[in-house]
Amino acid sequence: MGIELAIELTEAFKSSLTRALTTEKAGVISAEQVVDVAHALKPTAGMLGFVELSRCCQEIDGLRSSGDIGPAIERRVELLSKIEMTRVLVERLLDHLKTTSKMG
């Protein structure tokens, strides 16, 4: 994968994280919305190597198949924290990728 594609994918993921934070911080949120956010972030978090977020999303998304998504609300704060930490890492990664692309 070329550096420009890596930058593009990382920027798209950063936008997804920002949208997820907006949804999660909106106030009243349902268990289904928490599961939906986790489901949306899970594949890209895993693909880009953000293991903590990916694992959290996997566990929350797995509640859907159990038939009881109620516990997702209890995991909301943890998910929000992982999203915020990952967004900081993504911003650093983007800075590094952009610096690298200018050098090379």
Secondary structure, 3 states (H helix, E strand, C coil): CCHHHHHHHHHHHHHHHHHHHHHHCCCCCCHHHHHHHHHHHHHHHHHCCCHHHHHHHHHHHHHHHHCCCCHHHHCHHHHHHHHHHHHHHHHHHHHHHHHHHHHC
